[in-house]
Amino acid sequence: MGTRFFTGLIISLLVLATTNAQTVDSLPPISASKSYSNYSNVIGWKNGRTPKAPPGFTVTKYADGFKNPRWMYVTPNGDVLVAQSNSNYPLWKKIGAWFIGASKSKSFKNSADLITLLRDVDKDGSPDERTVFLEKELDQPFGMLVLDDWFYVANTNGLLRFPYKPGQLQISGKAEKITTLPAGKANRHWTRNIIANKDGSKIYIAVGSGSNVGEKGAEAEFMKAAILEIDPDGAGLRIFASGLRNPVGMDWNPVTGDLWTAVNERDGLGNNLVPDYLTSVRENGFYGWPYLYYGQNEDPRVKWVPSAQVGNTLMPDVNVGPHTASLGLTFYTGDSFPEKYRNGAFVVQHGSWNRQVLSGYKVVFVPFENGEQTGKPEDFLTGFIVDGKKDEVYGRPVGAAILPDGSMLISDDVTNRIWRISWDGKRGM
């Protein structure tokens, strides 16, 4: 009876001790299927092909010519900022990826480290101006935010802010680094998203784990797999919620005011494990990583001695499917889409690599009413997969943003374009 036995025993006792009555989705056992490496081959959009939205919606190309347009942010004056960034894989990893077939995903490029500004001057749904907004002092930039007279950008290793005035076409001031963020050699999930609360008194930073299930050790996961909270001037940094393997998209529930996030769960447990999820984020809440997944399900690979938090692991709110790589999240607060979409959540799924049959590669909609989820995720933007029996896809969606006119933008990082979805059908649906 070694360390692993006692670790499992401690987890079991802590799980039994929890006072939270939780309803757990029926998940398959770990032994139900083996784990797959199945990287998609992106063939691109040709001959005017576009993703598919429900009847009454129109999908058009908003802009292209980027290099990995990961994340978008709409400024208070309606400009669209596009962060272009990617994984910085060293040469030896690129060579290793080629041998396992991963290179065909076309995602092993160096980060562009660039933010582009798009401006729709005549408000016709297509940008008329395009400028380089920021290209200095960037290191895998992702989340962006305008707060008071500052523009914030989250590098993988730190949160910066620059002096900013509404309508500014380019950042010219000097950067102020208000906090260092954990990166290091174990930095598997390098994106850092940011969002401010309603009164602008706090900024929240989503930081993914440095590894899959903590195999690099606890030291490599310091301040990771968590959502951090900080004052706008950099003071008061603390962990707001933890045990979130890779939280990326964040938004505020427009009715309740609660923070929500989309989370990528762990790999390697099987074809249909573990579900990614959409969840509300409770202050000081713990969501299981690395010990447990999706509630009270133990991961036998974890060697860490469990903390007391394990017994209070929170159950996520919405199962959005295994290995979907759910990244983007936005609650729809516009007024042009039909009523059924008002205050509901759109989740953007970048797509699987750890599943025999591709999953994700689409945008799903989760209906809400009076601030509460009222239905399961339903397909909204599809048509990214060429054929369900093949490994080919046309593109991979990442982030979502709502324009002032109520239309929605979806970034497609591997085909270097942004899609616009607008409603042209009958009102009152």
Stockholm file with secondary structure:
# STOCKHOLM 1.0

chainA/1-429         MGTRFFTGLIISLLVLATTNAQTVDSLPPISASKSYSNYSNVIGWKNGRTPKAPPGFTVTKYADGFKNPRWMYVTPNGDVLVAQSNSNYPLWKKIGAWFIGASKSKSFKNSADLITLLRDVDKDGSPDERTVFLEKELDQPFGMLVLDDWFYVANTNGLLRFPYKPGQLQISGKAEKITTLPAGKANRHWTRNIIANKDGSKIYIAVGSGSNVGEKGAEAEFMKAAILEIDPDGAGLRIFASGLRNPVGMDWNPVTGDLWTAVNERDGLGNNLVPDYLTSVRENGFYGWPYLYYGQNEDPRVKWVPSAQVGNTLMPDVNVGPHTASLGLTFYTGDSFPEKYRNGAFVVQHGSWNRQVLSGYKVVFVPFENGEQTGKPEDFLTGFIVDGKKDEVYGRPVGAAILPDGSMLISDDVTNRIWRISWDGKRGM
#=GR chainA/1-429 SS CCHHHHHHHHHHHHHHHCCCCCCCCCCCCGGGSCCCCCCCEECCCCTTCCCBCCTTEEEEEEEECCSCEEEEEECTTSCEEEEECCCCCCHHHHHHHHHHTGGGGCCCCCCCCEEEEEECSSCSSSCCEEEEEECSSCSSCCCEEEETTEEEEEETTEEEEEECCTTCSSCCSCCEEEEECCCSSCCSSCCEEEEECTTSSCEEEEECCSSSSSTTCGGGGTTCSEEEEECTTSCCCEEEEECCSEEEEEEECTTTCCEEEEEECCCSSCTTCCEEEEEECCTTCBCCTTTEETTTEECTTCCSCCCGGGGGCCCCSEEEEETCCEEEEEECCCSSSCGGGTTCEEEEECCCSSSSSCCCCEEEEECEETTEECSCCEEEEBCCBSCTTSSEESCCEEEEEECTTSCEEEEETTTTEEEEEEECSCTTC
#=GC SS_cons         CCHHHHHHHHHHHHHHHCCCCCCCCCCCCGGGSCCCCCCCEECCCCTTCCCBCCTTEEEEEEEECCSCEEEEEECTTSCEEEEECCCCCCHHHHHHHHHHTGGGGCCCCCCCCEEEEEECSSCSSSCCEEEEEECSSCSSCCCEEEETTEEEEEETTEEEEEECCTTCSSCCSCCEEEEECCCSSCCSSCCEEEEECTTSSCEEEEECCSSSSSTTCGGGGTTCSEEEEECTTSCCCEEEEECCSEEEEEEECTTTCCEEEEEECCCSSCTTCCEEEEEECCTTCBCCTTTEETTTEECTTCCSCCCGGGGGCCCCSEEEEETCCEEEEEECCCSSSCGGGTTCEEEEECCCSSSSSCCCCEEEEECEETTEECSCCEEEEBCCBSCTTSSEESCCEEEEEECTTSCEEEEETTTTEEEEEEECSCTTC
//
